[in-house]
Amino acid sequence: MGDFNSELNEERIIALKKVIDDFREVSQEKPFSPSGTFNNFMHKEPLAKLID
């Protein structure tokens, strides 16, 4: 696919989720890692923002 740098509530992610499944929603075992994926390169800050 690609790297959209978009959050879950943005139109391109909403449209994408209409044709493919989000593993966090369909997996039998829920992820155990942090829910965030981006912190604007502030390495001492937690990963709070979830982007693609």
N, C-alpha and C positions, 0 to 999 in steps of 0.2 A: 504494500500500500504506500504509505508515505508518512511523513512527519508533519502533522497539521499544526502542532503547538496550540491546540484548542482545548477548552474545558468542556465537560460533559453537557453543559446547557447551551452550547453554541450550535447553530444550525447545521454546520457541516458534520458534526459528530452525531446529532440527532438523525440526520439523513443516512449516515453510514450505519447506524445501529438498526435501521430498517431492513438492511440486507445482510448484515453479519451479526453474530452474537457477541456480547461482551462477556469474557470469561469470568469476570467477577460476579456476574449475575447468574450464570448458568452452571458453574462448577459445583460439584457435590461437596467438596471441601473448600471452605472459604479461604481466601489468601491470608497469610499470617505476616506478611511484610507491611511496612508503612503504607498508608493509603495515598500519600502524596508522591509525586514524581518530579517536582520542580521547586526550587527555592531561589531562583534568580541568581544562581552562582554564589550565594551567601552560605558558604560551606559550614558555618557554625550554627546556622538556623535549621529548624526542622523542615522536612519535606512536607509542606502544607498544601500546595497546589497540585491538583491532579489534572495533568494534561495527557494527551494521547501518547 
